[in-house]
Amino acid sequence: MIRYKKIFLGGECNNDCLHCPPAHKNSPPADYRSIEKALKERESDSVVFYGGEPTLRNDLLPLVAEARGEKYRRIKIVTNGRAFSNRHYLDRLMTSGCSLFEISLWGSNQNLHDHLSGAPGSFWETMTGLGNLSEVPHEKFVCIRIPICRENTPDLENTVVTALNSGAHRIVLSLQDRNLPPESLVGHLSNCINISIFNRVWILTEGFPFCCMQGLEQHMSEIYSGWDTIPPRTYRKKRQCSDCTYDKICHGVDSRFVHPVGQRDFPPVKAGGVADRIKALYDS
C-alpha cells in the first residue's frame, strides 16, 4: 500500500474541464519555497505533484530534481499529458527523476474528450503524449485516470479500451459528476473491470461507496490508498450506514451526492466473505 506525500502546485491549467471543482480550478500557484519546504518534511518515500496542470510551471523540472535530491523513491505527476506531445520535454522530465504518471482521459474520441476537457486539440496532444510515453526507453509506470460523468458514461467501455491500447499499466475510474447517481454506473463498471482484467491490467474505482460496489469491492482504490484522494473529496455518512458491515472502515458517500441522490440508493451491505477479507486488511 504505497502512500504518497501529496503536493498541490496550484490550479492553473490549459484545460477547462466541465466537471472541475471551482475551488480547485481557481487556486493560486504554490510558492516554490513552500513546495521546497514541504518536500523536506518527509512523511513517505513517495511524492506526487498535482494541480491544475503541473507541466505549466516553468520550475517543474527543478522541483522534480529537488524531490530526487531529497531521496524520494517514487516521484509521480498527475497531468493531462498534453505537454508530453513534446518528446524533448518528456525526456527532460524523466531524466530529472519522474517515472510515474497519472494521465486524465475523458473519452475515446476527439469530439467527446475535447468537449469535456474544454480545450480543442487536447485529445490529439494527450494521445500523442501517451504514444511518446510508450516509446521512451526510460523505466516508467503509466496510470490512466478516466473521470466519469453523465456525458461520457455511454463511452466508458470504449475509453477503457483506448487506455489499454495506449499502454496503461493501471486504470482508475473516478466519479466526478455530482448529478450522476453512483448506483446507475454499476453495469458499466462491471464491464470495464472485466475488459481490463481480461487484458491483464489492474483497474480501480474512486468515489464509489461499498454499497454500490458489492461483488466488486476489491477494485475500490480507497481500500489500498485510503480515502484522501486527488482531487480531495469530502464524505458524509447516511443514516442507514450504521447497519452496514463496512461502517467502521467506510467514510461514507461523497457529500456532493447526498442531496441530488438522497437516502434510498445506498442500502447497507450485509456481512459476507469478501467483507471479512477486506476488514481483515484494516485489522492486520
C-alpha positions in Angstrom: 0.0 0.0 0.0 2.0 3.0 -1.3 1.3 6.2 0.5 2.2 9.4 -1.4 3.0 12.8 0.1 0.7 15.0 -1.9 1.8 18.4 -3.0 -0.6 20.8 -4.8 1.1 23.1 -7.2 -1.8 25.4 -8.0 -4.9 25.5 -10.1 -3.6 26.9 -13.4 -4.5 24.5 -16.2 -4.6 24.5 -20.0 -7.8 22.5 -19.9 -11.1 24.0 -18.8 -12.8 20.7 -17.7 -16.5 20.8 -17.5 -16.6 19.0 -14.2 -13.5 20.5 -12.5 -14.4 21.8 -9.0 -14.4 25.7 -9.0 -12.4 25.9 -5.8 -9.7 23.6 -7.3 -9.7 25.5 -10.6 -9.3 29.0 -9.0 -6.5 28.1 -6.6 -3.4 30.3 -6.8 0.0 28.8 -7.7 2.0 27.4 -4.8 5.3 29.3 -4.0 8.5 27.4 -4.8 9.9 27.9 -1.3 6.8 26.4 0.3 7.0 23.4 -2.0 10.7 23.0 -1.2 9.9 23.1 2.5 7.1 20.6 2.1 9.5 18.2 0.3 11.9 18.3 3.3 9.0 17.3 5.6 9.1 13.7 4.7 6.0 11.6 5.5 6.7 8.9 2.9 9.3 7.8 0.5 6.9 8.7 -2.4 5.7 12.1 -3.6 3.0 13.2 -6.1 2.7 16.6 -7.7 -0.7 17.6 -8.9 -2.8 20.7 -9.9 -4.2 22.2 -12.0 -1.7 21.2 -14.6 1.8 20.8 -13.1 3.6 20.9 -16.5 2.6 24.5 -17.0 5.0 25.5 -14.3 8.4 26.5 -15.6 10.0 25.3 -12.4 8.6 21.7 -12.5 11.9 20.2 -13.6 13.8 21.8 -10.7 11.1 20.6 -8.3 11.3 17.0 -9.6 15.1 17.2 -9.3 14.7 18.6 -5.7 12.4 15.7 -4.9 15.0 13.3 -6.2 17.7 15.1 -4.1 15.5 14.5 -1.0 15.8 10.8 -1.8 12.1 10.2 -2.7 12.0 6.7 -4.3 8.9 7.4 -6.3 8.0 10.8 -8.0 4.6 11.0 -9.7 2.9 13.7 -11.6 -0.9 13.9 -12.1 -1.4 15.6 -15.5 -3.5 15.8 -18.6 -0.4 14.6 -20.6 -0.6 17.3 -23.2 2.9 18.5 -22.6 4.3 15.1 -23.4 3.4 15.5 -27.0 6.8 17.3 -26.9 9.2 14.4 -26.8 12.1 16.6 -25.8 10.2 17.9 -22.7 9.2 14.4 -21.7 12.8 13.2 -21.9 14.0 16.1 -19.7 11.3 15.4 -17.2 12.1 11.7 -16.9 15.8 12.5 -16.7 15.1 14.8 -13.8 13.7 11.9 -11.9 10.0 11.5 -12.7 8.9 8.0 -13.7 5.3 7.7 -12.6 2.4 9.4 -14.5 -1.3 9.6 -13.9 -2.9 11.0 -17.0 -6.6 12.0 -17.5 -8.6 10.8 -20.4 -12.2 11.9 -20.8 -13.2 9.9 -23.8 -12.2 7.5 -26.6 -12.6 10.1 -29.3 -11.7 13.7 -30.1 -15.2 15.2 -30.0 -16.1 13.8 -26.6 -12.7 14.4 -24.9 -12.3 17.9 -26.3 -15.8 18.8 -25.3 -15.3 17.6 -21.7 -11.8 19.0 -21.3 -12.9 22.3 -22.7 -9.8 22.5 -24.9 -9.9 21.9 -28.7 -7.0 19.8 -29.8 -6.4 18.3 -26.3 -7.3 14.8 -27.3 -4.6 14.7 -30.0 -2.0 16.1 -27.6 -2.9 13.7 -24.8 -2.8 10.7 -27.1 0.4 11.8 -28.7 1.9 12.2 -25.2 0.8 8.7 -24.3 2.3 7.4 -27.5 5.6 9.1 -26.6 5.5 7.7 -23.1 5.1 4.2 -24.5 8.2 4.7 -26.7 10.7 6.3 -24.4 13.4 3.9 -23.1 13.1 5.1 -19.5 11.5 2.9 -16.9 8.1 4.2 -16.1 4.6 3.4 -14.8 1.5 4.9 -16.5 -1.9 5.1 -14.9 -4.8 6.5 -17.0 -7.5 8.2 -14.9 -10.9 8.2 -16.6 -13.2 10.8 -14.9 -16.8 9.6 -15.1 -19.7 12.0 -15.9 -23.1 11.7 -17.5 -21.7 12.8 -20.9 -19.1 10.0 -21.2 -20.9 7.2 -19.4 -22.1 5.6 -22.7 -18.5 5.7 -23.9 -16.9 4.3 -20.8 -16.1 0.8 -22.1 -14.6 2.3 -25.3 -12.5 4.7 -23.2 -11.1 1.8 -21.2 -10.1 0.0 -24.4 -8.4 3.2 -25.6 -6.5 3.4 -22.4 -5.4 -0.2 -22.7 -4.3 0.4 -26.3 -2.3 3.4 -25.1 -0.1 1.3 -22.8 -1.8 1.9 -19.5 -0.3 -0.1 -16.6 -3.3 0.8 -14.4 -6.7 2.4 -14.9 -8.7 4.4 -12.4 -12.4 5.1 -13.0 -13.1 8.2 -11.0 -16.6 9.5 -10.3 -16.8 13.3 -11.0 -20.3 14.3 -11.8 -22.4 15.2 -8.8 -25.7 14.8 -10.8 -24.8 11.2 -11.8 -26.2 8.6 -9.3 -23.3 6.2 -8.4 -25.5 3.1 -8.5 -26.5 3.8 -12.1 -23.0 3.0 -13.2 -22.6 -0.4 -11.7 -23.2 -2.2 -15.1 -20.6 0.0 -16.9 -18.1 -0.5 -14.0 -18.5 -4.3 -14.2 -18.0 -4.3 -18.0 -14.9 -2.1 -17.7 -13.4 -4.2 -14.9 -13.9 -7.4 -17.0 -12.4 -5.8 -20.1 -9.3 -4.6 -18.2 -8.7 -7.7 -16.2 -9.1 -9.8 -19.4 -6.2 -7.7 -20.8 -4.2 -8.2 -17.5 -4.3 -4.6 -16.5 -5.4 -3.8 -12.9 -8.3 -1.4 -12.7 -9.6 0.6 -9.7 -12.6 2.8 -9.0 -12.6 6.0 -7.0 -15.5 7.8 -5.3 -17.9 4.8 -5.2 -19.1 3.7 -1.7 -19.1 0.0 -0.7 -22.8 -0.2 -1.1 -22.5 0.5 -4.8 -19.6 -1.9 -5.3 -21.0 -5.2 -3.9 -19.1 -8.0 -5.6 -16.5 -5.5 -7.0 -15.1 -4.2 -3.7 -11.6 -5.4 -4.4 -11.4 -2.8 -7.1 -12.0 0.2 -4.8 -8.9 2.3 -4.7 -9.7 3.6 -1.3 -9.1 0.1 0.2 -5.4 0.3 -0.8 -4.6 4.0 -0.7 -7.0 5.5 1.8 -9.9 8.0 1.4 -7.6 11.0 0.9 -8.0 11.2 -2.9 -6.8 13.5 -5.7 -8.6 15.8 -6.1 -9.8 15.9 -2.5 -13.3 14.7 -1.6 -15.4 15.3 1.5 -17.5 12.4 2.8 -20.7 12.1 4.8 -22.4 9.1 6.4 -26.1 8.5 5.8 -28.5 7.3 8.5 -28.6 3.7 7.2 -24.8 3.4 7.2 -24.7 2.3 10.9 -26.4 -1.0 9.7 -23.6 -1.7 7.1 -20.9 -4.2 7.7 -18.4 -1.7 6.4 -19.5 1.1 8.8 -16.2 1.2 10.7 -13.9 1.4 7.7 -16.1 3.3 5.1 -16.0 7.1 5.3 -19.4 7.3 3.6 -20.6 8.8 0.3 -19.0 11.9 -1.3 -21.0 14.8 0.2 -21.7 16.1 -3.3 -24.1 13.2 -3.9 -26.1 13.4 -0.7 -28.8 15.9 -1.8 -29.1 15.1 -5.5 -29.3 11.3 -4.9 -31.0 11.1 -1.5 -31.0 8.3 1.0 -32.7 5.4 -0.8 -29.9 4.5 -3.2 -27.4 3.5 -0.6 -28.6 0.2 1.0 -26.4 -1.1 3.8 -24.1 -4.1 3.0 -24.6 -7.3 4.9 -21.7 -9.4 6.1 -20.0 -11.8 3.7 -16.7 -13.5 2.7 -15.4 -10.5 0.7 -16.3 -8.1 3.5 -14.5 -10.2 6.1 -11.3 -10.3 3.9 -11.4 -6.5 3.3 -11.9 -5.8 7.0 -9.0 -8.0 7.8 -6.7 -5.6 5.9 -7.5 -2.9 8.4 -7.1 -5.3 11.4 -3.7 -6.5 10.4 
